Amino acid sequence: MDVTSTYKFARISARKARDVAREIQGLPVSDALDILNFTPRKGAELFSKTVKTALADAENNFEISVDGLFVKSAVVGEGPTFKRFKARARGSAAAIRKRTSHLTVVLSNEGGPEEKAPRAAKAKGAKAAKAVAVNEERATKSDSKAEPVAKKEKAASEGARVDEARGMVYDSRPAEVDDLEVISGVGPVLAEKLNSIGVYRFEQIANWTERNVQEFDELLSFKGRIEREEWIEQAKALHEDKHGK
């Protein structure tokens, strides 16, 4: 059975009173009174009066055994605020707010702290599970962030793309570059043009198809020179000499 006692219009702010209410929540009445008696705050004195009133009601009006009672809830509601003012400089006034509160204490003999323990353990387990879920979510986010970075690094390391018309070309200068001027008929100017198109290595020229040859003939403005000077055969031989068969 629940016994309720209310202290209305207590001359204390709700914020200050709630600090005391949290300390006695769920405690046996004897422990709650001990805490309130040794707490040097105004809110403790007011709550002590409210708890003793509820205790007297339970014992005298409802004939409930005092030994089994505990503080089921201690609630603080905001009451009306008295507005005053204080004279300030140059004829001005500063507002003074005298706040009040309504203190409500509910004592009960059903359940008690013993039955509240599994609930506390359940809440603790839920909090631990929530912490695990948060950690897993963070790990997933870090993995998802690391994956695009890894892909970007891999693409940067490879740096090549396949174009239907030009074959394999590089969007940017790769880490390993061959000296294209070694190929007969390729001078510094022509090598620079090939680099601007994305050709940096012997392997690229060695894998050119007939369509690629036609494309580069037009891009480099000399028709038939690639076949005539056997660029592809030279590139294959140079690539095999450098990297082995």
Secondary structure as GFF3:
##gff-version 3
##sequence-region A 1 245
A	DSSP	beta_strand	2	10	.	.	.	ID=ss1
A	DSSP	alpha_helix	14	24	.	.	.	ID=ss2
A	DSSP	alpha_helix	29	37	.	.	.	ID=ss3
A	DSSP	alpha_helix	42	60	.	.	.	ID=ss4
A	DSSP	three_ten_helix	66	68	.	.	.	ID=ss5
A	DSSP	beta_strand	70	87	.	.	.	ID=ss6
A	DSSP	three_ten_helix	89	91	.	.	.	ID=ss7
A	DSSP	beta_strand	93	108	.	.	.	ID=ss8
A	DSSP	alpha_helix	112	158	.	.	.	ID=ss9
A	DSSP	beta_strand	160	163	.	.	.	ID=ss10
A	DSSP	beta_strand	167	170	.	.	.	ID=ss11
A	DSSP	three_ten_helix	180	182	.	.	.	ID=ss12
A	DSSP	alpha_helix	188	197	.	.	.	ID=ss13
A	DSSP	alpha_helix	202	206	.	.	.	ID=ss14
A	DSSP	alpha_helix	210	220	.	.	.	ID=ss15
A	DSSP	alpha_helix	225	228	.	.	.	ID=ss16
A	DSSP	alpha_helix	231	243	.	.	.	ID=ss17
###
